[in-house]
Amino acid sequence: MYVPPTNISQLPSDYKEIYGQHRREKNERFTKFLSKIGLNETAQALQSDPKIHVEEDFNAVKTWIEYINRLVGAVIGLLITLVLVFSFKRGGKVFFFSFMAWLFVVITGWFGSIVVSTNLTGWTVSLHLLFALVIVASLTAAWHFSILDKFQHDTPVWLIYCAFLLLGVQFFLGTELRKSIDLVSSSFVDRGNWVEAAGWDFIVHRTFSWLVLFCFGYIFWCSRKNISLRSLPAIMLMIVLGLVFSGAVLAYLGFPWMIQPIHLVLGSGLFGYTVLFSLRRKVNG
């Protein structure tokens, strides 16, 4: 259907069996693909996981959230295709990074269907996020090389590497925490106790956030005398503060449902700005 149903009465009585069969067939094709590329253990673990075959009851709200997600994804795909077409004349790095963005949009769209068919298995959700971050980085790089503005800096390269390393570790810790929260939430634990039930995953993620804050605070401190550059580190620092604040809200106010996507968007934005900051560093600085 082009437009999903809004009521269970619009579905056949045996919808779970019908759609469950489609999902099993898709998962079988995916596990065969994993085996062909040498990921036999991953394929076997996926095949033996009983959770991926559980068909959920129809939920109109979740259905439409997923539907809107796909519509937005389709619009993004069309826009990035236009970016690729218009970048062809520019050639060079602009075209290369535009092509990378387009390629990963295709991969991310395909893999998104795998995430759904495997019932949001933890590692597939994390890999889906990684693909999305590659798109962010590629579009940021394409935009940078298309304008090559004069605002450059000589921030020590080790500090930029440190920022990327900390972000990578924090994203990994965040995905591990999300897996723990998913397990806790499916165990019918009260929403206000999710963070406490997640245990060390939350404590480590929270503690590491202070290292991220210190790193980006130091970047801002190093650039404070460069008026032409100051806005970019300031934006990054503000995003980090927003991440810390939204993380605290999640932890201490019972995990409000709207804060989690905001937290994720802020993290993705920080990654994109860090990519831009690294590209603006003077090559011989």
C-alpha positions as CSV (number, residue, x, y, z in Angstrom):
1,M,0.0,0.0,0.0
2,Y,1.2,3.5,-0.8
3,V,-0.3,4.8,2.4
4,P,-0.1,2.5,5.5
5,P,-3.3,1.6,7.4
6,T,-4.5,3.5,10.5
7,N,-6.6,0.7,11.9
8,I,-6.1,-3.0,12.3
9,S,-9.4,-3.6,10.5
10,Q,-7.6,-2.5,7.3
11,L,-5.3,-5.5,7.6
12,P,-6.1,-9.2,6.8
13,S,-6.8,-11.3,9.8
14,D,-3.6,-13.4,9.3
15,Y,-1.4,-10.4,8.7
16,K,1.3,-11.6,11.2
17,E,1.7,-14.9,9.2
18,I,1.8,-13.0,5.9
19,Y,4.3,-10.4,6.8
20,G,6.3,-12.8,9.0
21,Q,6.9,-15.0,6.0
22,H,8.1,-12.0,4.0
23,R,10.5,-11.1,6.8
24,R,11.8,-14.7,7.1
25,E,12.5,-14.8,3.4
26,K,14.4,-11.5,3.5
27,N,16.4,-12.5,6.5
28,E,17.4,-15.8,4.8
29,R,18.6,-13.8,1.8
30,F,20.6,-11.5,4.1
31,T,22.2,-14.3,6.1
32,K,23.2,-16.0,2.9
33,F,24.8,-12.7,1.8
34,L,26.7,-12.5,5.2
35,S,28.0,-16.0,4.7
36,K,29.2,-15.2,1.1
37,I,31.3,-12.3,2.4
38,G,32.8,-14.4,5.2
39,L,30.7,-13.4,8.1
40,N,29.6,-16.9,8.9
41,E,29.4,-16.5,12.7
42,T,27.3,-13.4,12.3
43,A,25.0,-15.1,9.9
44,Q,24.6,-18.1,12.2
45,A,23.9,-15.9,15.3
46,L,21.2,-14.0,13.3
47,Q,19.6,-17.3,12.1
48,S,19.5,-18.7,15.6
49,D,18.1,-15.5,17.2
50,P,14.4,-16.2,17.9
51,K,13.6,-12.5,18.5
52,I,14.0,-11.6,14.8
53,H,11.0,-13.9,13.9
54,V,8.6,-12.3,16.5
55,E,5.9,-10.4,14.6
56,E,4.6,-7.4,16.6
57,D,1.0,-6.4,17.0
58,F,-0.1,-3.6,14.7
59,N,0.5,-0.2,16.1
60,A,-0.7,2.8,14.0
61,V,1.7,5.3,15.7
62,K,4.8,3.2,15.2
63,T,3.7,2.3,11.6
64,W,3.4,6.0,10.7
65,I,6.7,7.0,12.4
66,E,8.4,4.4,10.2
67,Y,6.4,5.5,7.1
68,I,7.4,9.2,7.7
69,N,11.0,8.0,8.2
70,R,10.9,6.4,4.8
71,L,9.4,9.4,3.1
72,V,12.0,11.7,4.6
73,G,14.7,9.2,3.5
74,A,13.3,9.2,-0.1
75,V,13.4,13.0,-0.2
76,I,17.0,13.0,1.1
77,G,17.9,10.4,-1.6
78,L,16.4,12.6,-4.3
79,L,18.2,15.7,-3.0
80,I,21.6,13.9,-2.8
81,T,21.0,12.6,-6.3
82,L,20.6,16.2,-7.5
83,V,23.8,17.1,-5.5
84,L,25.6,14.4,-7.4
85,V,24.3,15.5,-10.8
86,F,25.3,19.2,-10.2
87,S,28.7,18.2,-8.8
88,F,29.6,16.4,-12.0
89,K,30.8,19.6,-13.6
90,R,32.9,20.5,-10.6
91,G,34.7,17.2,-10.6
92,G,37.5,16.5,-8.2
93,K,36.8,16.2,-4.5
94,V,33.4,17.8,-4.8
95,F,32.2,15.1,-7.1
96,F,34.0,12.3,-5.1
97,F,32.4,13.2,-1.8
98,S,29.0,13.8,-3.5
99,F,29.3,10.3,-5.0
100,M,30.2,8.9,-1.6
101,A,27.1,10.5,0.0
102,W,24.9,9.2,-2.8
103,L,26.4,5.7,-2.5
104,F,25.8,5.5,1.2
105,V,22.3,6.8,0.9
106,V,21.6,3.8,-1.3
107,I,23.4,1.5,1.1
108,T,21.6,3.0,4.1
109,G,18.2,2.8,2.5
110,W,18.7,-0.9,1.7
111,F,20.2,-1.7,5.1
112,G,17.3,0.2,6.8
113,S,15.0,-2.5,5.5
114,I,17.3,-5.1,7.1
115,V,17.1,-3.3,10.4
116,V,13.3,-3.6,10.3
117,S,13.2,-7.2,9.1
118,T,15.6,-8.3,11.9
119,N,13.4,-6.6,14.5
120,L,15.9,-3.8,15.3
121,T,18.8,-6.2,16.2
122,G,21.4,-4.1,18.2
123,W,24.3,-4.4,15.8
124,T,22.2,-3.6,12.7
125,V,20.9,-0.4,14.4
126,S,24.4,0.7,15.2
127,L,25.7,-0.1,11.7
128,H,22.8,1.9,10.3
129,L,23.8,4.9,12.4
130,L,27.4,4.5,11.2
131,F,26.3,4.6,7.5
132,A,24.3,7.8,8.3
133,L,27.3,9.4,9.8
134,V,29.3,8.6,6.7
135,I,26.6,10.5,4.7
136,V,27.0,13.5,7.1
137,A,30.7,13.5,6.7
138,S,30.6,13.1,2.9
139,L,28.1,16.0,2.5
140,T,30.1,18.2,4.8
141,A,33.3,17.5,2.8
142,A,31.5,18.1,-0.5
143,W,30.1,21.4,0.8
144,H,33.5,22.5,2.1
145,F,35.4,21.8,-1.1
146,S,32.7,23.5,-3.1
147,I,33.3,26.9,-1.4
148,L,36.8,26.6,0.2
149,D,36.2,29.6,2.4
150,K,39.0,31.6,3.9
151,F,38.3,30.7,7.6
152,Q,41.2,28.4,8.4
153,H,43.0,27.6,11.6
154,D,46.2,26.0,12.9
155,T,44.7,23.9,15.7
156,P,47.2,21.1,16.6
157,V,46.4,18.0,14.6
158,W,46.7,15.8,17.7
159,L,43.8,17.7,19.2
160,I,41.6,17.1,16.2
161,Y,42.5,13.4,16.2
162,C,41.7,13.3,19.9
163,A,38.3,14.9,19.3
164,F,37.4,12.3,16.6
165,L,38.7,9.5,18.9
166,L,36.6,10.6,21.8
167,L,33.5,11.0,19.6
168,G,34.0,7.6,18.2
169,V,34.3,6.0,21.6
170,Q,31.3,8.0,22.9
171,F,29.1,6.9,20.0
172,F,30.1,3.3,20.6
173,L,29.3,3.6,24.3
174,G,26.0,5.3,23.4
175,T,25.0,2.4,21.1
176,E,25.9,-0.1,23.9
177,L,23.8,1.9,26.3
178,R,20.9,2.0,23.8
179,K,21.1,-1.9,23.6
180,S,20.9,-2.1,27.4
181,I,17.9,0.3,27.4
182,D,16.2,-1.8,24.7
183,L,16.6,-4.9,26.8
184,V,15.4,-3.2,30.0
185,S,12.4,-1.6,28.3
186,S,11.3,-5.0,26.8
187,S,11.5,-6.5,30.3
188,F,8.6,-4.3,31.5
189,V,10.8,-2.3,33.8
190,D,9.2,1.0,34.8
191,R,10.4,3.8,32.5
192,G,11.8,5.8,35.4
193,N,14.1,2.9,36.4
194,W,15.5,2.3,32.9
195,V,18.8,4.1,33.4
196,E,19.4,2.5,36.8
197,A,18.7,-0.9,35.4
198,A,21.2,-0.3,32.5
199,G,24.0,-0.3,35.2
200,W,27.6,0.3,34.1
201,D,26.8,1.1,30.5
202,F,25.2,4.3,31.6
203,I,27.9,5.1,34.2
204,V,30.7,4.7,31.7
205,H,28.8,6.7,29.0
206,R,28.1,9.5,31.5
207,T,31.7,9.6,32.8
208,F,33.2,9.7,29.3
209,S,31.0,12.7,28.4
210,W,33.2,14.8,30.7
211,L,36.3,14.0,28.6
212,V,34.4,15.0,25.4
213,L,33.3,18.3,27.1
214,F,36.9,19.0,28.2
215,C,38.3,18.3,24.7
216,F,35.9,20.6,22.9
217,G,36.2,23.2,25.6
218,Y,40.0,23.1,25.1
219,I,39.5,23.5,21.3
220,F,37.3,26.6,22.0
221,W,39.9,28.0,24.4
222,C,42.7,27.5,21.8
223,S,40.7,29.4,19.2
224,R,39.4,32.2,21.4
225,K,41.8,34.8,19.9
226,N,40.9,34.0,16.3
227,I,37.8,36.1,15.7
228,S,37.2,34.7,12.2
229,L,37.2,31.1,13.6
230,R,35.6,31.5,17.0
231,S,32.1,30.7,15.9
232,L,32.8,27.2,14.8
233,P,34.4,26.0,18.1
234,A,31.7,27.9,19.9
235,I,28.9,26.0,18.1
236,M,30.7,22.7,18.8
237,L,31.0,23.5,22.5
238,M,27.3,24.5,22.6
239,I,26.3,21.2,21.0
240,V,28.4,19.3,23.6
241,L,26.7,21.2,26.4
242,G,23.3,20.4,24.8
243,L,24.3,16.7,24.7
244,V,25.3,16.8,28.4
245,F,22.0,18.5,29.3
246,S,19.8,16.2,27.2
247,G,21.7,13.2,28.6
248,A,21.0,14.4,32.1
249,V,17.3,14.9,31.3
250,L,17.2,11.3,30.0
251,A,18.9,10.0,33.0
252,Y,17.1,11.8,35.8
253,L,13.7,12.6,34.4
254,G,12.5,9.1,33.5
255,F,13.8,8.9,29.9
256,P,11.3,11.3,28.1
257,W,10.6,9.8,24.7
258,M,11.3,13.0,22.7
259,I,14.7,13.6,24.2
260,Q,16.4,10.5,22.9
261,P,16.1,11.5,19.2
262,I,17.2,15.1,20.1
263,H,20.2,13.6,21.9
264,L,21.1,11.6,18.8
265,V,20.6,14.6,16.4
266,L,22.9,16.7,18.5
267,G,25.5,13.9,18.5
268,S,25.3,13.6,14.7
269,G,25.5,17.4,14.3
270,L,28.6,17.5,16.5
271,F,30.2,14.9,14.3
272,G,29.5,16.9,11.2
273,Y,30.9,20.1,12.7
274,T,34.0,18.3,13.8
275,V,34.5,17.0,10.2
276,L,34.1,20.6,9.0
277,F,36.5,21.9,11.6
278,S,39.1,19.3,10.6
279,L,38.8,20.2,6.9
280,R,39.4,23.9,7.7
281,R,42.7,23.3,9.3
282,K,45.7,24.8,7.4
283,V,47.5,22.0,5.6
284,N,50.9,23.6,6.5
285,G,49.6,25.1,9.8
